[in-house]
Amino acid sequence: MISTPIPVGALANWCRAMHHGLGAGLSPVKLLRIHGKSGPAPLRELSREVADQLAKGESLEDALEPYSHRLPPLFLALVAAGEKGGRLDGVFAELATYFENSRRTRQEFLRLMMYPALQFAAAVLVIALLLFILGFLPGPDGKPSLDLLGLGLSGSTGALLFLSVAGVGVTLGAIGFRFVTRNVAYRARLEGSGLIVPGWGPALLAFALHRFCVAVRITHEAALSAEDVVRYAFRATSNSAFLSHEAGIAAKVKRGREIAPLLARSGAPFPQDFLASFAIAEETGQISEVLERLAETYREEGERKLKTATQMTGYAIYALVGLMIVIAIFRIASIYIQQLGV
């Protein structure tokens, strides 16, 4: 199922309001009915529907299931854990902070990518203008057919065709990206495959580990079973490279096995320093303390590496723009050198 995901800004405000309301002693049903009338607009329908289901005796986890295609897996996992452990108040506080950080990270990403995108658009327009102008200049045979790119494009027709192809390519890319990111399963596959992409892979891994650490800490503090801790933590990663190992590890943990050795042998892309820290945390019984520090470390690392990835992408776009300009210059030079018989 594909539909519009709920904006992270609205989720942050909603979670913060839920935290304050629950802390003030309001029941979830009453609080959700209030949000259904005056809460963030993208969440009003959800609030009303979930309130009705809770009033009928449904659990919050089950009531949110119809909206699982619009809500982040981390949200669903932590809310379910908070409900089972009686810590919804604290969970919503954690989620409000998480989504606020996510909103700032996305804004920074868009800011960093804006200039390279404008550069690319300007290069396309410049080349289209050159195609239009040079198409009226005489080519080697004296006809107005100067082919700038060597693709048979010249004049007004060539310029329009070039702009159309570039526009269609960008549009299809944007549509494909939105299609993938609006579907939880496809997005998980995209992030899993993206781990091998230079620059982007380390950033995606750091954010997945951050979500994993947050989920482990919350579920552990909620006193859930080790099996539930594993299941919710893997689901929270939203990354197929981790999700594919959830069932096998959860089944072994259910039989009484320790988590750290299973993570090390799972084949999931856990770094060695993470595995060492997790093993110490499990051995000393300080899972909450260690995972809280690890979560903050990976959040900061993810933001740094995301900035590096966007810069690398920007450099790639600059290189593409430069290549297009160089090709155009050499093409013009070669045409006139041939015409002069040099």
C-alpha positions as a printed NumPy array, in Angstrom:
array([[  0.   ,   0.   ,   0.   ],
       [  1.305,   3.451,  -0.94 ],
       [  0.053,   6.733,   0.484],
       [  1.445,   9.922,   1.905],
       [  3.651,   9.337,   4.971],
       [  2.877,  11.503,   7.954],
       [  5.382,  14.407,   8.075],
       [  8.028,  14.036,  10.758],
       [  7.337,  17.545,  12.018],
       [  3.695,  16.683,  12.679],
       [  4.756,  13.421,  14.328],
       [  7.172,  15.273,  16.601],
       [  4.466,  17.715,  17.718],
       [  1.926,  14.91 ,  18.184],
       [  4.309,  12.786,  20.262],
       [  5.26 ,  15.782,  22.394],
       [  1.585,  16.564,  23.043],
       [  0.913,  12.899,  23.889],
       [  3.83 ,  12.961,  26.329],
       [  2.549,  16.065,  28.091],
       [ -1.057,  14.814,  28.143],
       [ -0.192,  11.412,  29.551],
       [  2.09 ,  13.054,  32.092],
       [ -0.841,  15.211,  33.191],
       [ -2.9  ,  12.097,  33.878],
       [ -5.21 ,  12.104,  30.842],
       [ -6.298,   8.72 ,  29.525],
       [ -5.075,   7.769,  26.02 ],
       [ -8.659,   7.683,  24.714],
       [ -9.514,  11.167,  25.964],
       [ -6.18 ,  12.541,  24.805],
       [ -6.586,  11.065,  21.318],
       [-10.111,  12.452,  21.015],
       [ -8.711,  15.906,  21.798],
       [ -6.033,  15.446,  19.145],
       [ -8.716,  14.278,  16.724],
       [-10.249,  17.752,  16.955],
       [ -7.323,  20.111,  17.438],
       [ -4.109,  18.133,  16.988],
       [ -1.747,  18.284,  13.983],
       [ -3.896,  18.11 ,  10.823],
       [ -2.151,  15.057,   9.256],
       [ -2.858,  13.065,  12.455],
       [ -6.44 ,  14.059,  13.275],
       [ -8.107,  11.211,  11.406],
       [ -5.635,   8.725,  12.881],
       [ -6.271,  10.089,  16.379],
       [-10.041,   9.737,  16.024],
       [ -9.871,   6.219,  14.585],
       [ -7.358,   4.996,  17.162],
       [ -9.393,   6.517,  20.006],
       [-12.483,   4.64 ,  18.785],
       [-10.551,   1.362,  18.649],
       [ -9.092,   1.86 ,  22.117],
       [-12.578,   2.573,  23.473],
       [-13.655,  -0.814,  22.076],
       [-10.877,  -2.56 ,  23.996],
       [ -8.246,  -2.814,  21.252],
       [ -4.589,  -2.412,  22.132],
       [ -2.752,   0.647,  20.86 ],
       [ -0.459,  -1.578,  18.81 ],
       [ -3.418,  -3.179,  17.003],
       [ -5.234,   0.14 ,  16.594],
       [ -2.204,   1.629,  14.82 ],
       [ -1.782,  -1.343,  12.463],
       [ -4.028,   0.089,   9.672],
       [ -1.671,   3.079,   9.556],
       [  1.556,   1.062,   9.476],
       [  2.144,   2.127,   5.848],
       [  2.185,   5.788,   6.926],
       [  4.078,   5.556,  10.196],
       [  7.815,   4.871,  10.674],
       [  8.631,   1.348,  11.917],
       [ 10.538,   2.869,  14.862],
       [  7.357,   4.644,  15.97 ],
       [  5.283,   1.462,  15.793],
       [  7.927,  -0.624,  17.572],
       [  8.47 ,   1.802,  20.436],
       [  4.783,   2.555,  20.977],
       [  4.084,  -1.194,  21.163],
       [  6.959,  -1.63 ,  23.6  ],
       [  5.83 ,   1.33 ,  25.701],
       [  2.291,  -0.006,  25.87 ],
       [  3.427,  -3.473,  26.943],
       [  5.834,  -2.081,  29.523],
       [  3.576,   0.678,  30.83 ],
       [  5.972,   3.432,  29.71 ],
       [  4.002,   5.255,  27.014],
       [  4.712,   8.638,  28.57 ],
       [  8.484,   8.196,  28.317],
       [  8.274,   6.582,  24.894],
       [  6.423,   9.537,  23.411],
       [  9.04 ,  11.872,  24.884],
       [ 11.785,   9.813,  23.214],
       [  9.917,   9.777,  19.901],
       [  9.316,  13.537,  19.992],
       [ 13.059,  14.12 ,  20.356],
       [ 13.861,  11.57 ,  17.638],
       [ 11.47 ,  13.055,  15.072],
       [ 12.586,  16.597,  15.841],
       [ 16.18 ,  15.554,  15.159],
       [ 15.031,  13.806,  11.962],
       [ 13.26 ,  16.96 ,  10.815],
       [ 16.391,  19.052,  11.318],
       [ 18.508,  16.462,   9.507],
       [ 16.176,  16.489,   6.489],
       [ 16.182,  20.268,   6.355],
       [ 19.969,  20.301,   6.4  ],
       [ 20.071,  17.681,   3.641],
       [ 17.741,  19.733,   1.424],
       [ 19.789,  22.857,   2.09 ],
       [ 23.02 ,  21.142,   1.103],
       [ 21.504,  19.661,  -2.078],
       [ 19.827,  22.856,  -3.296],
       [ 22.887,  24.506,  -4.852],
       [ 24.096,  21.405,  -6.773],
       [ 20.554,  20.929,  -8.093],
       [ 20.45 ,  24.549,  -9.277],
       [ 23.84 ,  24.061, -10.923],
       [ 22.563,  21.043, -12.816],
       [ 19.423,  22.873, -13.943],
       [ 21.505,  25.845, -15.098],
       [ 23.843,  23.568, -17.088],
       [ 20.893,  21.929, -18.841],
       [ 19.448,  25.326, -19.74 ],
       [ 22.813,  26.615, -21.011],
       [ 23.312,  23.576, -23.24 ],
       [ 19.74 ,  23.866, -24.56 ],
       [ 20.427,  27.537, -25.36 ],
       [ 23.666,  26.617, -27.16 ],
       [ 21.842,  23.971, -29.177],
       [ 19.285,  26.582, -30.166],
       [ 21.859,  29.239, -31.166],
       [ 24.469,  26.995, -32.785],
       [ 21.81 ,  25.224, -34.807],
       [ 21.543,  28.342, -36.945],
       [ 25.275,  28.585, -37.619],
       [ 26.724,  26.906, -40.713],
       [ 28.238,  23.482, -40.18 ],
       [ 31.155,  21.977, -42.122],
       [ 28.961,  21.42 , -45.191],
       [ 27.585,  24.961, -45.128],
       [ 24.186,  23.922, -43.819],
       [ 22.761,  25.187, -40.506],
       [ 23.2  ,  21.893, -38.702],
       [ 25.97 ,  22.411, -36.146],
       [ 25.636,  19.324, -33.893],
       [ 26.877,  20.356, -30.428],
       [ 26.556,  17.019, -28.632],
       [ 27.032,  14.659, -31.538],
       [ 23.536,  13.31 , -31.002],
       [ 21.869,  14.875, -33.993],
       [ 20.324,  17.653, -31.886],
       [ 20.421,  21.213, -33.18 ],
       [ 18.276,  24.287, -33.512],
       [ 14.985,  24.882, -31.747],
       [ 13.828,  21.308, -32.265],
       [ 17.014,  19.857, -30.784],
       [ 16.909,  22.256, -27.824],
       [ 13.305,  21.358, -27.041],
       [ 14.038,  17.646, -27.367],
       [ 17.07 ,  17.952, -25.079],
       [ 15.027,  19.846, -22.462],
       [ 12.215,  17.305, -22.742],
       [ 14.51 ,  14.311, -22.264],
       [ 16.259,  15.969, -19.31 ],
       [ 12.91 ,  16.95 , -17.769],
       [ 11.406,  13.494, -18.237],
       [ 14.509,  11.862, -16.771],
       [ 14.459,  14.063, -13.669],
       [ 10.688,  13.632, -13.272],
       [ 10.836,   9.842, -13.562],
       [ 13.7  ,   9.763, -11.076],
       [ 11.751,  11.89 ,  -8.597],
       [  8.597,   9.794,  -9.038],
       [ 10.56 ,   6.584,  -8.57 ],
       [ 12.243,   7.906,  -5.459],
       [  8.929,   9.033,  -3.941],
       [  7.34 ,   5.694,  -4.86 ],
       [ 10.062,   3.789,  -3.049],
       [ 10.277,   6.027,   0.016],
       [  6.493,   6.072,   0.541],
       [  6.378,   2.287,   0.9  ],
       [  7.9  ,   0.846,   4.075],
       [  9.028,  -2.422,   2.464],
       [ 10.58 ,  -0.772,  -0.611],
       [ 12.28 ,   1.85 ,   1.517],
       [ 13.791,  -0.861,   3.707],
       [ 15.168,  -2.551,   0.582],
       [ 16.503,   0.744,  -0.733],
       [ 18.317,   1.482,   2.533],
       [ 19.627,  -2.079,   2.688],
       [ 20.975,  -1.884,  -0.868],
       [ 22.305,   1.612,  -0.2  ],
       [ 24.783,   0.319,   2.378],
       [ 27.211,  -0.493,  -0.458],
       [ 26.993,   2.986,  -2.009],
       [ 30.136,   5.054,  -1.291],
       [ 29.387,   7.964,   0.991],
       [ 25.732,   7.078,   1.534],
       [ 26.34 ,   3.59 ,   2.924],
       [ 28.059,   4.709,   6.154],
       [ 25.352,   7.324,   6.788],
       [ 22.498,   4.829,   6.289],
       [ 24.265,   2.309,   8.532],
       [ 24.774,   4.867,  11.302],
       [ 21.093,   5.871,  11.275],
       [ 19.978,   2.221,  11.289],
       [ 22.233,   1.519,  14.286],
       [ 20.895,   4.624,  16.025],
       [ 17.315,   3.341,  15.654],
       [ 18.402,  -0.128,  16.775],
       [ 20.03 ,   1.275,  19.945],
       [ 17.013,   3.44 ,  20.795],
       [ 14.666,   0.48 ,  20.388],
       [ 16.817,  -1.877,  22.471],
       [ 17.083,   0.638,  25.296],
       [ 13.351,   1.425,  25.382],
       [ 12.226,  -2.201,  25.141],
       [ 14.762,  -3.283,  27.757],
       [ 13.652,  -0.555,  30.16 ],
       [ 10.05 ,  -1.627,  29.546],
       [ 11.044,  -5.078,  30.874],
       [  9.98 ,  -6.884,  27.702],
       [ 11.196, -10.379,  26.958],
       [ 14.501, -10.773,  25.135],
       [ 12.59 , -12.07 ,  22.115],
       [ 10.452,  -8.917,  21.961],
       [ 13.534,  -6.746,  22.435],
       [ 15.148,  -8.356,  19.395],
       [ 12.027,  -8.224,  17.234],
       [ 11.225,  -4.591,  17.924],
       [ 14.86 ,  -3.505,  17.607],
       [ 15.331,  -5.135,  14.205],
       [ 12.036,  -3.743,  12.928],
       [ 13.03 ,  -0.278,  14.117],
       [ 16.096,  -0.263,  11.835],
       [ 13.843,   0.043,   8.737],
       [ 16.676,  -1.584,   6.795],
       [ 16.403,  -4.896,   4.936],
       [ 20.053,  -5.731,   5.675],
       [ 19.003,  -6.06 ,   9.33 ],
       [ 15.371,  -7.129,   8.936],
       [ 16.29 , -10.321,   7.114],
       [ 17.959, -11.592,  10.31 ],
       [ 15.128, -10.781,  12.734],
       [ 13.293, -14.106,  12.729],
       [ 16.37 , -16.305,  13.109],
       [ 17.857, -14.346,  15.994],
       [ 14.505, -13.952,  17.777],
       [ 13.928, -17.71 ,  17.621],
       [ 17.341, -18.455,  19.148],
       [ 16.922, -15.801,  21.849],
       [ 13.573, -17.342,  22.731],
       [ 15.45 , -20.578,  23.558],
       [ 17.549, -18.729,  26.134],
       [ 20.582, -17.715,  24.081],
       [ 22.384, -14.431,  24.826],
       [ 21.83 , -11.668,  22.288],
       [ 25.391, -10.366,  21.755],
       [ 26.933, -13.597,  20.372],
       [ 23.932, -14.058,  18.071],
       [ 24.342, -10.568,  16.673],
       [ 28.028, -11.237,  16.018],
       [ 27.259, -14.423,  14.068],
       [ 24.093, -13.226,  12.358],
       [ 25.672, -11.787,   9.225],
       [ 23.888,  -8.465,   9.8  ],
       [ 26.172,  -5.456,   9.188],
       [ 26.93 ,  -4.679,  12.833],
       [ 30.359,  -2.995,  13.224],
       [ 32.88 ,  -4.648,  15.511],
       [ 32.958,  -1.724,  17.936],
       [ 29.167,  -1.922,  18.305],
       [ 29.311,  -5.68 ,  18.945],
       [ 32.027,  -5.225,  21.553],
       [ 30.051,  -2.517,  23.357],
       [ 26.84 ,  -4.547,  23.237],
       [ 28.592,  -7.606,  24.636],
       [ 29.957,  -5.552,  27.551],
       [ 26.524,  -4.046,  28.174],
       [ 24.865,  -7.463,  28.261],
       [ 27.593,  -8.969,  30.428],
       [ 27.519,  -6.151,  33.002],
       [ 23.768,  -5.621,  32.945],
       [ 24.163,  -1.982,  31.885],
       [ 22.231,  -2.211,  28.636],
       [ 20.247,   0.997,  29.167],
       [ 23.296,   3.117,  29.984],
       [ 25.505,   1.747,  27.208],
       [ 22.798,   1.787,  24.533],
       [ 21.833,   5.345,  25.398],
       [ 25.423,   6.491,  24.798],
       [ 25.684,   4.399,  21.629],
       [ 22.425,   5.832,  20.281],
       [ 23.691,   9.38 ,  20.704],
       [ 27.037,   8.453,  19.166],
       [ 25.44 ,   6.925,  16.076],
       [ 22.998,   9.819,  15.719],
       [ 25.862,  12.309,  15.634],
       [ 27.878,  10.044,  13.364],
       [ 24.916,   9.645,  11.012],
       [ 24.474,  13.416,  10.736],
       [ 28.183,  13.916,  10.008],
       [ 28.253,  11.171,   7.4  ],
       [ 25.026,  12.389,   5.81 ],
       [ 26.663,  15.774,   5.355],
       [ 29.676,  14.065,   3.784],
       [ 27.398,  12.038,   1.494],
       [ 25.529,  15.126,   0.3  ],
       [ 28.814,  16.894,  -0.337],
       [ 30.04 ,  13.924,  -2.375],
       [ 26.782,  13.943,  -4.337],
       [ 27.216,  17.662,  -4.916],
       [ 30.739,  17.106,  -6.209],
       [ 29.415,  14.383,  -8.532],
       [ 26.841,  16.811,  -9.924],
       [ 29.538,  19.468, -10.352],
       [ 31.646,  16.91 , -12.209],
       [ 28.703,  16.011, -14.453],
       [ 28.047,  19.67 , -15.199],
       [ 31.726,  20.228, -15.931],
       [ 31.827,  17.186, -18.21 ],
       [ 28.815,  18.442, -20.155],
       [ 30.474,  21.844, -20.633],
       [ 33.828,  20.319, -21.629],
       [ 32.152,  18.018, -24.154],
       [ 30.302,  20.997, -25.62 ],
       [ 33.512,  23.083, -25.908],
       [ 35.522,  20.289, -27.542],
       [ 32.642,  19.5  , -29.865],
       [ 32.458,  23.088, -31.074],
       [ 36.238,  23.264, -31.458],
       [ 36.444,  19.991, -33.401],
       [ 33.674,  21.035, -35.779],
       [ 35.389,  24.279, -36.693],
       [ 38.821,  22.663, -36.911],
       [ 37.361,  20.228, -39.422],
       [ 35.726,  23.097, -41.281],
       [ 39.032,  24.983, -41.489],
       [ 40.779,  21.828, -42.671],
       [ 43.409,  21.995, -39.946]])
